Amino acid sequence: MAMDERKTVIVHFQLVRNPRVAGKGWVYDLDADQFLRALNPTFSLGAMVKGDFELEEGKRYLVCACESSHKHSRYSYSLVKVENGEVVTLAEWEKRDRNYSIPEKLKELWLEYRRLQRRGEQVGEGNIGFAKFLLRKLEPEEPTTVEPEAEAEEQPATPQQAQIAQLVEQALKPTELEIELEEQPAVQAAPPAPTAAGLVRLYLLSMRLPSKYLMQSVEHEATEGGLREVRKWEGEKRQLASRLETIRWTAYNSMSRVFAYVEDFGVWIAVTDEAKDEAEKVSKFVKEELVKLGLPQYAERYVVRAVPVYLEPEEAERVLSAAIEHLSADVEELREKIEKAKREENKRALARLERDVRYKEALLQAFKNYLSSVVKR
């Protein structure tokens, strides 16, 4: 029997600074395309905060450490390689909240990576995709699957952003929710981008939904400093408030199938005609549920609409790219949760997360296809 002559080193990584924050750290084998298991992990409050990992000579790894606080999200990423028994750091960068902090020496490569993503090139997703892209660039002996573009500067914001600002006013700004989705993704590959007089069509989500505050009773109590406002839900109103929150959650659930939130512009957008049909169904659902609850007087107040808007191609590309970045981050986060569910053998959570990631991946691909058709025009 042949001896296993692999050379390995044991490396200790601190992965989570504050286990009270819902963050996770991990080590990813970029050559084997899989997450590594710690040899002797230390857990706190359900999160693996540190552990020893066995790394192989010549292999490349991406190490993610969560340094988040209760106020801000912060992750550091280290691209490392084992050479002659030592761990060598090839590159490092950070993500603070939803903004990336890229070192000056990596900025040109980061901009090239983002340009290729916007064009729909298959260069990977999220931080793992960026790490693989860096390896192809930093280690020239590796075969390169992406042709570099001519050098170009990232386009700064232009006065045309005012056009987006006006459109944003038409849409509400709902918060993001963790949702349960049906078994099969509803979003298919997007068709070529429709245009009107050279403009690119998108759908904005205008959504006004009932909430528990519709059932609140407001009282004012005297204090030493003046009056204090007190909000209460009592008796039947408490039950109605709970039902209203369920209606709200269900509406977000449905719209998340075809719309993506663009944090940079504060809007939800869609790229398929399916968005209009889905909005009409959800709007009808909300009205019918309010009538069932004995609240028909509110039925016409709450409306969900997909509003078609037409943008200059450059602005459409900017908005779509921001949406793709957000969706990519969502997909990466779901994949991390899936790995955690596998480690913990949580079958129920795993089934739900796998459904969620299929939905997000389908929506992400639809947006990429749409962006590709815009760029090629």
N, C-alpha and C positions, 0 to 999 in steps of 0.2 A: 504494500500500500504506500503510495507516495505521501511524503510528509508535507504538511501545510507550511510553506515557507513564507507566509505573509509576515511582514514586519508591521507591528502596531505599537501605538503609544496610548497611554491612558491619560486623559486630560480632564481636569475639573473645570466645570463651567457654572457660574452663578447666573441663573436665567430669569429670576423674578426678584425685584427689589422689595416690593410691598405686596404680600399675598392677599391683603384685604382688597386690593384693586383687582377687578375682573380682567386680568391680563395673563398672557402665557408666553413662555419662551421655549425654544426648541433648537435642535441641531439637525440639519438636513444634509444628506449625502447627495451631492450634485451629480456624481458619476453613476450611482445606483438608482437615483430618482426615488428616494424614500427617506422618511424620518428615522433617526436613530433612537434606540431605546437606551436609557441610562442604566449603567450597571448597578448602581446603588442610589436610586433617587431619594431625595428628601422632599417630603410633601408638607405643606402647611395650608390649612383651610381649603383643601381640595386641589391646590395648585402645586406643581413640581417647581420648587424654588432653586434647586441646585442638584448636581449629580456628576458622576464620572462617566466619561464616554470613551469608547475604544475607537481610535481613528487609525486608518491604514496608511502606510507609507505611499506617497504619490497621489493620494486621493484629495479631492477638493470638497470643502464643506461650507455651508452657510449657517452661521450661528446667530440666532435672534434672541436678544435679551430684553425683557420688559422692565423699563425703569419708570413706569407711570406712577402718578400720584392721584389723589382723589380729584384734583382739579384738572389735570392735563394728562393726555396720553403721550407716551414717549417710548419708542422702540429703537434699539441700536442693532445694526446688522454688520457682521464681520465675515468677510470672504477669506477663508483660510485654506492652507495646503500643508500637508505633512512632508517635509524634506529632511532627509538624514536624521530622522528621529525627532525633529523639532517642528513646532507649529509656527508656520510663517503666515503673517497677515498680508493678504494681497490688496485688500480694499476695505474701507469702512464708510458707512453712511448712517443717517438717522431719519426717523419719521416722527415728527412732533405734531400731535393731534392729526390733521390730515395733510400736513405740509412736510415735504421732504427737505432735509438739509444735506446737500451734496458737496463734498470737498471740491475745491477749485480744480484739482487735477483730474477729477472725474466728470466735470460739468459737461464737457463737449460730448463725452460718450453717453451721458444721461440724456442730453438733448437729441442725440442721434437715435437712441433707443426709443424715446417718446415719439419722434417723427415717424419711425418705422411702425410703431403701434398705431398711430393715427391713420397711416396708410393701409392698415389691415394686414401688414406683414406678420408672418408666424414667427415672432421673436420671444414668445413666452408671456407670462402674466406675472404681475406683482414683483415682489422682491426676489423671489426664486428665479423668475424669468430674467430680471436684470442681472443677477449674479451669473447666470449662464452666458448671457450676452457679454458681460465683462470678461469672462474666461476666454471667449473666442477672440476678444480684442487684445487682452493682456498676454495671452499665450499663443503667439502666432503659429506655433507648430500644430495647434489643433485645427482641424478643418473648419472653415467658416461657411455657414449656411446662409448668411445675409450679406448682400453686397452693400458697402457703405455708400451713403449719398454724398453728393457734393456738399461742401461745407455751407451751412446756412445758419442764420440767427433766428432764435425763437422770436415770433412776432410779438411785440408789445401790445398792450391794450390801446385801442383806437377810439376816436369819438363815436364810432359806430356802436360801441358798447351801450350808448344811450338808448339805442333801439331795443336792446335786450332789457334794459331797466324799465322801459315803458311796458314791455310785454309781461314782465314779472308782476306788475301791478294787477294784471288780469287773473293771476293765479294765486291761490292760497299757499301757505307754506306749512304743510302738515309735517309732523314729526315722524321719524322712522320707527317702525315696530318690528319685532320678531314675529314672523307669520308662519302659519301652517298652510301648505299648498297641496293641490291635487297631485295625483300620481304622475301624470304626464305633462310636460311643459306645453303651454298653449301658444307660445311665441315661436313662429317659424322664421326662416331666413328672410330678411327684409328685401323688398324689391328695389330696383334702382330708384334713386331719390327723385320724387316728382318736383318739378320746378314750375314757376310762373314768372315769365319775363326774366329768366336767368336766375331766379331766386330758388332757395331750397326750402321745402315744406317740412315743418315739424309740428307735433301736437303738444300744446301745453295743457297741463291738468289744472282745471279750476274746480275746486272741491270745497264745499261748505257742508260740514257734517254736524249733527247734534252731539252733545256731550252731556256728562252728568251735571254740568253747571246749569243746564236748562231747568233742573228740578231743585236747585238750591234755594234755601231761605236765608236771607241776609238780615242780620240784626246788628245793632250797634250798642256796645257796652261802654259805660263811662269808666275811665281810668284816671290816674293822677295826671297823666299827660294829655288827656282829652278823650276822644272817642276811639274805640277799637272795633273794627269790622269783624264779625263772626259769621261764617258760612256753615249752614247745617243741612243735613239730609235726614229726615225723620219719617218713620212709618212707611206708608206706601211710596212716598217719594224716594226713599232709599232703594227700594226694589226697582222703580222705574229708572233711577240713575244707573243702576247696574246694567239694565237692559240696553240703555242708550249707549253705554260704553262698549257693549257687545256689538251693536250695530256699527259703531265707529270702527272697531277693530276689523270687522268683516269687510267693510268698505276698503280699508287700507290693504287688507289681504288681497282682494280682487284686483285693485288697481296696480299693486306691486308686480302683477304678472306681466304687464305690458308697458309700464312706465318706469323710468329710472330717475332718481333724485340727483340733481346737479347742484352740489353745494356751492360752487363758485358763483352761481347765478341765482340761487335760492328758488329753483323751480323743479317740477317734475316734468319730464318730456318723454314722448314716445315717437316711434318712427314708422309704425304700421297703421293701416286703416282699422285694424282690429281694436285700436285704442278707443275709437269713437263708439263702436258697438259696446265695448265693455263699460264705458262711462255711462251710456244710456241704460244698460242693465242695472248697474249699481245705483244710479239715480232712482230708478223705478223701485228697486229693492228698499231703499231708505224710506221712500214715501209710503210704501205698503206696510212696512214695519211700524212706522209712526201711527198709522191708522189702526193697526192691530192693538197698539198700546193705549188706544183711546186718546191719541194726541193729534187728531186730524188738522187742528188749527195751525200746526207747525209744518205740515207736509210740503207746502209750497215754498217754505223758507229755505229748505236745504236742497241744493242741486249739485250734481256732479256732471261736468262737461269736459270734453276734449276739444280744445280750441285750436284750429289750424292757424299757424303763423308762417310767414315766409321771410327768410333771412338771406342776406348776402352769403355766397358760398364760404367766404373767409370766416364770417361770424358763425355760420352753421358748423364749420369744421371745429371751431374753438369750443362751441357748446357740446358737440358730440364727443370730442376728445375728453372733456371734463367728465362727461357721463361715463365713458368707458373706463376712465381711471377709477371712478367711484365703484363701478360694478366689479372691476378687477380686484379692488381691495375687499369687496364683499365676498367674492369667490375665494380669495386666499384665506380670509378669516373663517369661512365655512369649512374649508379643507382642514384647517388647524383644529377646529372643533370636532371634525370627523375623526381625526387621529386620536384626539383625547378620548372620544367615546369608545374607540376601538381598544385603547389601552385600559380603560375602566370597564370594558365589556358591558357597556350600557346599550343594550339592543334597541330599546325604545327610542332613545335620543339619536342613535345611529341611523335608524330608518327615517326619522324626520329630517335629520341633517342631510342625508343623501338625496331626499326629495328636494329639499331647499336648494342644494348646490346644482342639481340638474336644471332647475328653473332658472337660477341666476346665470348659469353657463349658456342656456338657450337665449336668454335676453341679451347677454353680453355679445354673443355671436351675431345676433340680429343688428345690434348697434354697430358692430365692426363692419358688417357687410354694407350697411347704409353709408357709413363714413367712407368706405372704399369707393362707393359709387360717386360720392361728392368729390373726392380728391381726383378721380379720373376724368371728371368732366372737363 
